[in-house]
Amino acid sequence: MDDLKRTCLKDFFVYLCSDEIEYCKRELQARNLFCITSPDLIGGRNAPLELTIDFLVMARSNALLVANSSLSFSAAMLNQNARIFLRPGPHEDRYIPFDPWNSHVLLPRFA
């Protein structure tokens, strides 16, 4: 996240999509970052709708940090707005840039 703060994105908020929302929220709050989630928007009672909202937000965001997943990667492929695409590097302890149309969908498992 610190790398993202140093990019061209000056005013931003974080929309969090995760299977571990509470853990990730705590990590972001520890870094003084506000985030919003699909359960915040719809009350957390409809998992298919939450997943749909997450996918649509990822497909329309201005910057996208994805997991090593085909869902987030396919959203990146549809995204025509993002100025930067980042994902965890398999051998780095940071996010690395990637091109959704010229990268492997899934990276090798982390060591």
Legacy VTK file of the C-alpha trace (Angstrom):
# vtk DataFile Version 3.0
C-alpha trace
ASCII
DATASET POLYDATA
POINTS 111 float
0.000 0.000 0.000
2.841 2.389 0.679
3.950 1.980 -2.950
0.443 2.886 -4.089
0.469 6.039 -1.976
3.582 7.173 -3.853
2.019 6.745 -7.301
0.096 9.293 -9.317
-3.017 8.530 -7.277
-3.225 11.281 -4.687
-6.834 11.167 -3.512
-8.164 7.657 -3.323
-10.196 5.321 -1.207
-9.908 1.582 -0.931
-12.691 -0.743 -1.962
-11.823 -4.040 -0.310
-12.729 -7.389 -1.855
-11.534 -10.316 0.229
-12.418 -13.645 1.752
-10.829 -12.266 4.936
-12.519 -8.868 5.170
-12.152 -8.300 8.927
-8.446 -9.169 8.913
-7.783 -6.951 5.883
-9.792 -4.068 7.362
-7.663 -4.192 10.519
-4.475 -4.175 8.435
-5.668 -1.166 6.416
-6.801 0.701 9.529
-3.354 0.147 11.039
-2.018 2.058 8.015
-4.631 4.821 8.366
-6.498 3.748 5.242
-10.273 3.863 5.098
-11.990 1.129 3.121
-15.469 0.141 2.049
-16.714 -3.376 1.275
-19.738 -4.943 -0.365
-21.110 -6.031 3.052
-20.920 -2.346 4.045
-23.082 -1.538 1.030
-25.699 -4.273 1.268
-25.550 -5.491 4.841
-23.666 -8.745 4.280
-26.681 -10.944 3.686
-26.312 -11.927 0.055
-23.008 -13.579 -0.922
-23.745 -13.852 -4.679
-24.659 -10.157 -4.834
-21.548 -9.213 -2.836
-19.368 -11.153 -5.290
-21.060 -9.461 -8.241
-20.535 -6.011 -6.728
-16.878 -6.840 -6.000
-16.317 -7.952 -9.590
-17.987 -4.845 -11.042
-15.979 -2.500 -8.815
-12.734 -4.246 -9.778
-13.667 -3.974 -13.450
-14.240 -0.193 -13.123
-11.565 0.943 -10.651
-8.835 3.478 -11.416
-6.140 1.345 -9.788
-6.381 -2.359 -9.121
-4.473 -4.540 -6.668
-5.466 -8.148 -7.242
-4.931 -11.462 -5.554
-3.543 -14.520 -7.254
-7.025 -15.452 -8.473
-8.753 -15.859 -11.795
-11.742 -13.777 -10.608
-9.734 -10.645 -9.914
-7.579 -11.239 -12.977
-10.621 -11.464 -15.275
-11.973 -8.241 -13.758
-8.597 -6.652 -14.546
-8.899 -7.817 -18.153
-12.257 -6.056 -18.477
-11.068 -2.885 -16.753
-10.534 -0.008 -19.196
-10.160 2.671 -16.492
-7.196 1.577 -14.416
-3.937 3.442 -14.714
-2.091 0.766 -12.764
-2.539 -2.967 -12.184
-0.627 -4.588 -9.300
-0.463 -8.081 -7.838
1.693 -9.908 -5.320
5.060 -10.835 -6.729
5.854 -14.543 -6.350
9.403 -13.796 -5.218
9.061 -10.210 -3.988
7.626 -8.987 -0.717
5.569 -6.348 -2.492
3.039 -5.782 -5.242
4.390 -5.749 -8.794
2.873 -4.205 -11.939
1.308 -6.503 -14.497
-0.474 -6.259 -17.836
-3.766 -8.177 -17.677
-3.624 -9.023 -21.373
0.031 -10.110 -21.439
0.556 -11.961 -18.156
-0.110 -15.433 -16.815
-3.413 -15.572 -14.990
-2.117 -17.477 -12.004
1.391 -17.108 -10.639
3.287 -20.035 -9.131
2.545 -20.589 -5.456
4.584 -18.528 -3.062
7.507 -20.363 -1.448
LINES 1 112
111 0 1 2 3 4 5 6 7 8 9 10 11 12 13 14 15 16 17 18 19 20 21 22 23 24 25 26 27 28 29 30 31 32 33 34 35 36 37 38 39 40 41 42 43 44 45 46 47 48 49 50 51 52 53 54 55 56 57 58 59 60 61 62 63 64 65 66 67 68 69 70 71 72 73 74 75 76 77 78 79 80 81 82 83 84 85 86 87 88 89 90 91 92 93 94 95 96 97 98 99 100 101 102 103 104 105 106 107 108 109 110
